[in-house]
Amino acid sequence: MNNKVNVLIVEDHPLFRQGLREYLSQTEIIDSLKEARDGREAMEQIRKNRFDVVVMDISLPDKNGLELVKDIKIFSPKVSVLVLTMHPEDRYALRILKAGASGYLTKSSPPNDVLTAIKKVASGGLFISPSLAEELANHLKKMSDKKSAHEMLTDREFEIMRLLALGNSPVEVAQRLGISQSTVFTHRNHILEKLKLKNTYQLIYYAHSQGLIEKG
């Protein structure tokens, strides 16, 4: 790999996006830097340009981060995806890595960690924290044991559960994900069945009690 790296930053918060760009532009490893505010812009940039690393949030206004990671890897398999998000590792990291990401960092990480992670994933490596490495090991160890109920959900079901638990109506969920309302109801019924719940109210309680929904 060339010592210089072409990076795409996908982040909908202008201040954070600009701050990250300014920091990275002052380092010695960056060849080019481009930005995207959402999933649509990210895919447009990826179609037009060659990137080594995509640094992206998973909370974007138009697309679920899990789906965007998958779309990026399908369109450009050689691109390394580094997730940089506010969400703690124990909520999304395993799913994100399974979707094809090469690293996961929280926005509370020191700037040097971001730079180290970019170098690592750009060279084809995997960047995870010691705590996430331990979680991955434990996850593999428990594969033969009974899974937590929500671990049996597909990525789409997990995202619909999250949106419903945040108080969105099925109509709002359908609009957010670009699917039909009947599809949302079908997924919701499957979710309730897998979690052995009776209604959306129990679903909301379950999601919050399991720490699957961010506060604030």
C-alpha contacts under 8 A as a table, 3 or more apart, distances in Angstrom:
res1	aa1	res2	aa2	distance
1	M	122	A	7.84
1	M	123	S	6.35
2	N	5	V	7.12
3	N	29	I	6.21
4	K	28	E	7.63
4	K	29	I	4.70
4	K	30	I	5.20
4	K	31	D	4.94
5	V	29	I	5.88
5	V	30	I	4.85
5	V	31	D	5.13
5	V	32	S	6.90
5	V	51	F	7.69
5	V	52	D	5.99
5	V	53	V	7.35
5	V	122	A	7.19
6	N	30	I	6.27
6	N	31	D	5.36
6	N	32	S	4.77
6	N	33	L	6.14
6	N	50	R	7.26
6	N	51	F	4.88
6	N	52	D	5.22
6	N	53	V	6.51
7	V	30	I	7.31
7	V	31	D	7.92
7	V	32	S	6.24
7	V	33	L	5.02
7	V	34	K	6.48
7	V	51	F	5.66
7	V	52	D	6.14
7	V	53	V	4.98
7	V	54	V	5.75
7	V	55	V	7.16
8	L	33	L	5.88
8	L	34	K	4.87
8	L	35	E	5.56
8	L	36	A	7.33
8	L	42	A	7.83
8	L	45	Q	7.98
8	L	51	F	6.66
8	L	53	V	6.48
8	L	54	V	4.74
8	L	55	V	6.12
9	I	17	R	7.07
9	I	21	R	7.66
9	I	33	L	7.46
9	I	34	K	6.26
9	I	35	E	4.76
9	I	36	A	6.16
9	I	54	V	6.05
9	I	55	V	4.92
9	I	56	M	5.87
10	V	17	R	7.73
10	V	35	E	5.96
10	V	36	A	4.72
10	V	37	R	5.77
10	V	38	D	6.38
10	V	39	G	7.59
10	V	42	A	6.37
10	V	54	V	7.23
10	V	55	V	6.13
10	V	56	M	4.44
10	V	57	D	6.34
11	E	14	P	7.42
11	E	16	F	7.58
11	E	17	R	5.71
11	E	35	E	7.73
11	E	36	A	6.45
11	E	37	R	5.22
11	E	38	D	6.62
11	E	56	M	6.04
11	E	57	D	5.66
11	E	60	L	7.20
12	D	17	R	7.31
12	D	36	A	7.61
12	D	37	R	4.46
12	D	38	D	6.06
12	D	60	L	6.31
12	D	61	P	7.31
13	H	16	F	5.61
13	H	17	R	6.06
13	H	37	R	7.65
14	P	17	R	5.03
14	P	18	Q	5.91
15	L	18	Q	5.26
15	L	19	G	5.99
16	F	19	G	5.04
16	F	20	L	6.06
17	R	20	L	5.26
17	R	21	R	6.17
17	R	35	E	7.78
18	Q	21	R	5.00
18	Q	22	E	6.10
19	G	22	E	5.17
19	G	23	Y	6.20
20	L	23	Y	5.14
20	L	24	L	6.12
21	R	24	L	5.24
21	R	25	S	5.90
21	R	33	L	7.23
22	E	25	S	5.21
22	E	26	Q	6.57
23	Y	26	Q	5.58
23	Y	27	T	7.10
24	L	27	T	5.34
24	L	30	I	6.86
24	L	115	L	7.52
25	S	28	E	7.97
25	S	30	I	6.39
25	S	33	L	7.42
27	T	30	I	6.42
29	I	119	K	7.89
30	I	33	L	7.18
34	K	45	Q	7.96
35	E	42	A	7.70
36	A	39	G	7.57
36	A	41	E	5.15
36	A	42	A	5.11
36	A	45	Q	7.47
37	R	41	E	6.33
37	R	42	A	7.33
37	R	60	L	7.92
38	D	41	E	5.52
38	D	42	A	6.15
38	D	60	L	5.67
38	D	61	P	6.33
38	D	62	D	6.26
38	D	63	K	7.28
39	G	42	A	4.93
39	G	43	M	6.26
39	G	60	L	6.95
39	G	62	D	6.28
39	G	63	K	5.62
39	G	68	L	6.40
40	R	43	M	5.38
40	R	44	E	6.34
40	R	62	D	7.46
40	R	63	K	7.94
41	E	44	E	5.00
41	E	45	Q	6.19
42	A	45	Q	5.20
42	A	46	I	6.22
43	M	46	I	4.97
43	M	47	R	6.11
43	M	72	I	7.16
44	E	47	R	5.21
44	E	48	K	6.37
45	Q	48	K	5.18
45	Q	49	N	5.85
46	I	49	N	5.34
46	I	50	R	6.58
46	I	51	F	7.08
46	I	72	I	7.82
46	I	76	S	7.78
47	R	50	R	7.97
51	F	54	V	7.03
51	F	79	V	6.33
52	D	78	K	7.54
52	D	79	V	5.20
52	D	80	S	6.19
52	D	122	A	5.91
53	V	79	V	5.68
53	V	80	S	4.75
53	V	81	V	5.73
53	V	82	L	7.00
53	V	118	I	6.96
53	V	121	V	7.32
53	V	122	A	5.98
54	V	79	V	7.05
54	V	80	S	6.26
54	V	81	V	4.83
54	V	82	L	6.03
55	V	81	V	6.13
55	V	82	L	4.79
55	V	83	V	5.78
55	V	84	L	6.47
56	M	81	V	7.38
56	M	82	L	6.36
56	M	83	V	5.01
56	M	84	L	5.71
56	M	85	T	7.54
57	D	60	L	6.81
57	D	65	G	7.02
57	D	83	V	5.73
57	D	84	L	5.23
57	D	85	T	4.89
58	I	64	N	6.50
58	I	65	G	3.90
58	I	66	L	7.02
58	I	83	V	7.02
58	I	84	L	7.77
58	I	85	T	6.39
59	S	63	K	7.89
59	S	64	N	6.69
59	S	65	G	6.22
59	S	85	T	7.64
60	L	63	K	5.75
60	L	64	N	6.56
60	L	65	G	6.87
62	D	176	R	6.89
62	D	177	L	7.75
63	K	67	E	7.06
63	K	68	L	6.66
63	K	176	R	7.77
63	K	177	L	6.94
64	N	67	E	5.42
64	N	68	L	6.33
64	N	159	E	7.56
64	N	177	L	7.77
65	G	68	L	4.98
65	G	69	V	6.14
66	L	69	V	5.29
66	L	70	K	6.45
66	L	95	R	7.48
66	L	96	I	5.97
66	L	99	A	6.40
66	L	155	D	7.31
67	E	70	K	5.13
67	E	71	D	6.14
68	L	71	D	4.95
68	L	72	I	6.07
69	V	72	I	5.21
69	V	73	K	6.26
69	V	81	V	7.11
69	V	96	I	7.57
69	V	99	A	6.37
69	V	100	G	6.51
69	V	101	A	6.55
70	K	73	K	5.20
70	K	74	I	6.12
70	K	99	A	5.74
70	K	100	G	6.51
71	D	74	I	5.15
71	D	75	F	6.17
72	I	75	F	5.29
72	I	76	S	5.74
72	I	77	P	7.18
72	I	79	V	7.62
73	K	76	S	5.12
73	K	77	P	4.34
73	K	78	K	7.34
73	K	79	V	6.85
73	K	100	G	6.69
74	I	77	P	5.74
76	S	79	V	5.75
77	P	80	S	7.94
80	S	101	A	6.77
80	S	102	S	5.92
80	S	121	V	5.92
80	S	122	A	6.23
80	S	124	G	7.33
81	V	100	G	7.55
81	V	101	A	4.79
81	V	102	S	5.46
81	V	103	G	6.80
81	V	121	V	7.59
82	L	101	A	6.13
82	L	102	S	5.78
82	L	103	G	4.70
82	L	104	Y	5.90
82	L	105	L	7.64
82	L	117	A	7.58
82	L	118	I	7.19
82	L	121	V	7.29
83	V	101	A	7.14
83	V	103	G	6.08
83	V	104	Y	4.74
83	V	105	L	6.04
84	L	104	Y	6.18
84	L	105	L	4.84
84	L	106	T	5.42
84	L	107	K	5.94
85	T	88	P	7.98
85	T	104	Y	8.00
85	T	105	L	6.49
85	T	106	T	4.87
85	T	107	K	5.32
86	M	106	T	5.31
86	M	107	K	5.24
86	M	108	S	7.41
87	H	91	R	6.82
87	H	92	Y	7.19
87	H	106	T	6.49
87	H	214	E	7.31
88	P	91	R	5.86
88	P	92	Y	7.29
88	P	93	A	7.90
88	P	106	T	6.49
89	E	92	Y	5.87
89	E	93	A	4.89
89	E	94	L	7.83
89	E	104	Y	7.51
89	E	105	L	7.71
89	E	106	T	7.41
89	E	132	L	6.83
90	D	93	A	6.26
90	D	94	L	7.64
90	D	132	L	7.88
91	R	94	L	7.95
91	R	211	G	7.49
91	R	212	L	5.87
92	Y	95	R	5.51
92	Y	96	I	6.05
93	A	96	I	5.07
93	A	97	L	6.12
93	A	104	Y	6.34
93	A	132	L	7.77
94	L	97	L	5.26
94	L	98	K	6.18
94	L	136	L	7.27
95	R	98	K	5.06
95	R	99	A	6.14
95	R	155	D	7.60
96	I	99	A	5.02
96	I	100	G	6.67
96	I	101	A	5.85
96	I	104	Y	7.92
97	L	100	G	5.26
97	L	101	A	4.70
97	L	102	S	6.43
97	L	103	G	7.09
97	L	104	Y	7.79
98	K	101	A	7.16
101	A	104	Y	7.64
102	S	121	V	5.95
102	S	125	G	7.08
102	S	126	L	4.93
102	S	127	F	6.32
103	G	117	A	7.08
103	G	121	V	6.93
103	G	126	L	5.70
103	G	127	F	4.46
103	G	128	I	5.65
104	Y	127	F	6.82
104	Y	128	I	6.02
104	Y	129	S	7.97
105	L	109	S	6.70
105	L	114	V	7.51
105	L	128	I	7.51
105	L	129	S	7.84
106	T	109	S	5.66
109	S	113	D	6.37
109	S	114	V	7.26
110	P	113	D	5.40
110	P	114	V	6.99
111	P	114	V	5.22
111	P	115	L	6.57
112	N	115	L	5.10
112	N	116	T	6.10
113	D	116	T	4.98
113	D	117	A	5.97
114	V	117	A	5.06
114	V	118	I	6.22
115	L	118	I	5.15
115	L	119	K	6.33
116	T	119	K	5.20
116	T	120	K	6.16
117	A	120	K	5.01
117	A	121	V	6.13
117	A	127	F	5.67
118	I	121	V	5.43
118	I	122	A	5.85
119	K	122	A	5.22
119	K	123	S	6.36
120	K	123	S	5.45
120	K	124	G	6.74
120	K	125	G	5.17
120	K	126	L	6.58
120	K	127	F	6.32
121	V	124	G	5.02
121	V	125	G	4.65
121	V	126	L	5.61
121	V	127	F	6.43
122	A	125	G	7.11
128	I	132	L	5.98
128	I	133	A	6.22
129	S	132	L	5.15
129	S	133	A	6.11
130	P	133	A	4.98
130	P	134	E	6.23
131	S	134	E	5.14
131	S	135	E	6.26
132	L	135	E	4.81
132	L	136	L	6.06
133	A	136	L	5.07
133	A	137	A	6.23
134	E	137	A	5.04
134	E	138	N	6.16
135	E	138	N	5.04
135	E	139	H	5.98
136	L	139	H	4.93
136	L	140	L	6.21
137	A	140	L	5.24
137	A	141	K	6.20
138	N	141	K	4.94
138	N	142	K	6.17
139	H	142	K	5.17
139	H	143	M	6.27
140	L	143	M	5.19
141	K	144	S	7.18
142	K	145	D	4.96
142	K	146	K	7.50
142	K	147	K	7.62
143	M	146	K	7.53
143	M	147	K	7.30
147	K	151	E	6.15
147	K	152	M	6.92
148	S	151	E	5.35
148	S	152	M	7.17
149	A	152	M	5.71
149	A	153	L	7.60
149	A	194	K	6.75
149	A	195	L	5.48
150	H	153	L	5.39
150	H	158	F	7.36
150	H	194	K	7.80
150	H	195	L	6.67
151	E	154	T	7.94
152	M	194	K	7.28
153	L	156	R	7.85
153	L	157	E	5.57
153	L	158	F	5.70
153	L	191	I	6.95
153	L	194	K	7.38
154	T	157	E	5.08
154	T	158	F	6.05
155	D	158	F	5.03
155	D	159	E	6.25
156	R	159	E	5.22
156	R	160	I	6.23
157	E	160	I	5.10
157	E	161	M	6.00
157	E	187	H	6.08
157	E	188	R	7.43
157	E	190	H	7.98
157	E	191	I	6.42
158	F	161	M	5.08
158	F	162	R	6.20
159	E	162	R	5.00
159	E	163	L	6.22
160	I	163	L	5.10
160	I	164	L	6.05
160	I	173	V	6.99
160	I	184	V	7.41
160	I	187	H	7.51
160	I	188	R	7.33
161	M	164	L	5.19
161	M	165	A	5.98
161	M	188	R	7.23
161	M	191	I	7.19
161	M	203	L	7.45
161	M	207	A	7.71
162	R	165	A	5.08
162	R	166	L	6.23
162	R	207	A	7.19
162	R	212	L	7.39
162	R	213	I	6.66
163	L	166	L	5.10
163	L	167	G	6.82
163	L	168	N	5.78
163	L	173	V	6.50
164	L	167	G	5.31
164	L	168	N	4.97
164	L	169	S	6.50
164	L	170	P	7.28
164	L	173	V	7.23
164	L	200	T	7.49
164	L	204	I	7.20
165	A	168	N	7.20
165	A	200	T	7.69
165	A	203	L	6.55
165	A	204	I	4.31
165	A	205	Y	7.80
165	A	207	A	6.41
165	A	208	H	7.67
165	A	213	I	7.54
166	L	204	I	7.47
166	L	213	I	7.36
168	N	171	V	7.94
168	N	172	E	5.74
168	N	173	V	6.16
169	S	172	E	5.12
169	S	173	V	6.19
170	P	173	V	4.97
170	P	174	A	6.05
170	P	181	Q	6.15
170	P	184	V	6.12
170	P	185	F	6.97
171	V	174	A	5.12
171	V	175	Q	6.28
171	V	181	Q	5.72
172	E	175	Q	5.10
172	E	176	R	6.05
173	V	176	R	5.03
173	V	177	L	6.13
173	V	181	Q	7.88
173	V	184	V	7.17
174	A	177	L	5.36
174	A	178	G	5.68
174	A	179	I	4.92
174	A	180	S	5.48
174	A	181	Q	5.27
174	A	183	T	7.87
174	A	184	V	6.24
175	Q	178	G	5.14
175	Q	179	I	6.68
175	Q	180	S	7.80
179	I	183	T	6.61
179	I	184	V	7.36
180	S	183	T	5.21
180	S	184	V	6.59
181	Q	184	V	5.06
181	Q	185	F	6.39
182	S	185	F	5.05
182	S	186	T	6.19
183	T	186	T	5.01
183	T	187	H	6.18
184	V	187	H	5.14
184	V	188	R	6.01
185	F	188	R	4.94
185	F	189	N	6.16
186	T	189	N	5.24
186	T	190	H	6.41
187	H	190	H	5.06
187	H	191	I	6.11
188	R	191	I	4.96
188	R	192	L	6.16
189	N	192	L	5.17
189	N	193	E	6.14
190	H	193	E	5.05
190	H	194	K	6.13
191	I	194	K	5.20
191	I	195	L	6.07
192	L	195	L	5.19
192	L	196	K	5.68
192	L	197	L	4.82
192	L	198	K	6.32
192	L	199	N	6.93
192	L	200	T	7.98
192	L	203	L	7.20
193	E	196	K	4.97
193	E	197	L	6.42
193	E	198	K	7.98
194	K	197	L	7.86
197	L	202	Q	6.16
197	L	203	L	6.62
198	K	202	Q	6.67
199	N	202	Q	5.54
199	N	203	L	6.41
200	T	203	L	4.71
200	T	204	I	6.13
201	Y	204	I	5.14
201	Y	205	Y	6.38
202	Q	205	Y	5.06
202	Q	206	Y	6.04
203	L	206	Y	5.06
203	L	207	A	6.16
204	I	207	A	5.30
204	I	208	H	6.30
205	Y	208	H	5.34
205	Y	209	S	5.93
206	Y	209	S	5.13
206	Y	210	Q	6.08
207	A	210	Q	5.33
207	A	211	G	6.42
207	A	212	L	5.25
207	A	213	I	6.27
208	H	211	G	5.12
208	H	212	L	5.89
208	H	213	I	5.59
209	S	212	L	7.66
211	G	214	E	7.39
